Amino acid sequence: MPYLIFVLLNCISSPPLLISLPSPAIISQMPIQEPVTVATNLPIFFFCLFCFLKLRKGSYSFLSTNMFFALTFLFFALMSLCGTLYHVNNAYFFVAQKYGTVIFGGLASTSLSFAALFDNFKPRVAFSLSIFPLAFLFLYS
């Protein structure tokens, strides 16, 4: 009921009440344009960064499943950071959304497929099968 009253007051007031409310700022006078999306992207970023740091600590060879899983979480973290920057202010960080999320998302999916390949096959077979995710990554972007 209070929400309905607020909407009705907003419709009949001139100027609307929503425009007169101050917007939150993060840096000086730069407003956060989508604060809910920023609030959901930041925990995802910190979780992926935490997983990357935990997986990176183990001792393993260069081409192993753990390395590719760690890279997957690193790329997910970078993709989430690019999305966070874009939703802070679309006008300043549109390049991060346009290129950053596509590139890091493609790298994350490719490293996840590498992790699956190197976990289930011998390295020689995994290398020959890894041509498909790499080709998809280059053709997609």
N, C-alpha and C positions, 0 to 999 in steps of 0.2 A: 504494500500500500504506500509506504513512503516513496518508493521508486516511481510509482505512477504519479504521485503528486509532483515530484521533481520534473518528470517528463512533461506534464501539463503546464507547469510554471515555465519550463524552458520553451515550450511552443508559443506561449502568449507574451513572454517578455521580449523586450526589444532593447538592446541586442540580446541574443540568447545567453543563458547563464554559462553554458559550456565554454564559450569563447572567452568570457571574462575570467575564468579560472586560470591561475598561473600554472605553467607547465614545469615539470621538474627539470633541472639542469645537471649535466654531468661535468662539463668543462666550461667554465666561464658562463657564457650566455648561449651555449649550444644545447638545445632542448633534446631530450630523449623522445623520439617520435613514437616508438612502440615499446613501452616499458615492460609489458607482460612478456613479450617475446625475448627481450633482453634478460628478464628474470628467469626464463626457462633455458635459454642458451648457455648462460654462465655456469649453472651446475653441471650441464652436460660437458662443457669445456673442462671444468676442474676434475670431473670423474674420469674423462678420457686421459687427461694429463697424468692423473694418479695411476691409472692402469698402465700407461706407457712407462712411467718411472719404475713401477713394481716389476713389470715384465723385462725391462732393460737390465735390471740388476743381476739376473741369472747368468751363469756361465754356459755359453752355447756357441756352436760354430756359426760361421757367417751366413750360410744358407740353411737355416733351420726354421722349424715351425714357430718357435718362440720369437725369433727375430721378425718374422712377417706379421705375427699377431701384435707385437710391440709397434711396428710401423703402422698397422691398421689403426690402432688407438691414437697414435701421433697424428695421422692424417685426419681422423675424426675430430680431434681436438682443434686442429688448424681450421678445418671446415666450420666447426662451431664458432670459432673466434671470428672468422670472416662474416658469418651470419650475424653475430652479435654486433660487430662494428657497423654493418649495414643497417640494422634495426635501431641503432643509436641515432644515426642521422643519415637518411637515404641520399641526400644531396652530396655529402662529402665522401661517403664510402661506397658509392655504387659500383666501383670497379672491384672491390672486395667481394661483393655479392655476385657480380656478373662473371668474373673469371676465377676468383679464389675458391668458391664453393664447388664449381664444376671441376676444376683441376684436382683439388684435394679429395673430392668425393670419388672421382675416377681412380685416383691413386689408392684410396682406402679400399675400394671394391677390388682393385687389382691385387693389392697386397693380401687381402682376405682370401682371394682365390689361390694365390701362391701358397698361403699357409695351409689351405686344404689340400693342394696338390703335393706339397712337400711332406705333409703328414701321412698321406695315403700311398704314395708311390716312391720308388727309388729316385735319387736325384737326376739320373739320366732321363728317365721317363717323364719326371716332373718338368725338366727343362723343355723337352719336346712338346709337352702339353701346355706349357705356359705361353706358347706363341698365341693361343686363342685369346686369353684375357688381355695381352698386350696389344694385339691387333684391334680388339674391341675398344680399348682405351684410346688408341690413336685415331681410329675412325670416328669415334663418338665425339671427341673434342676437336 
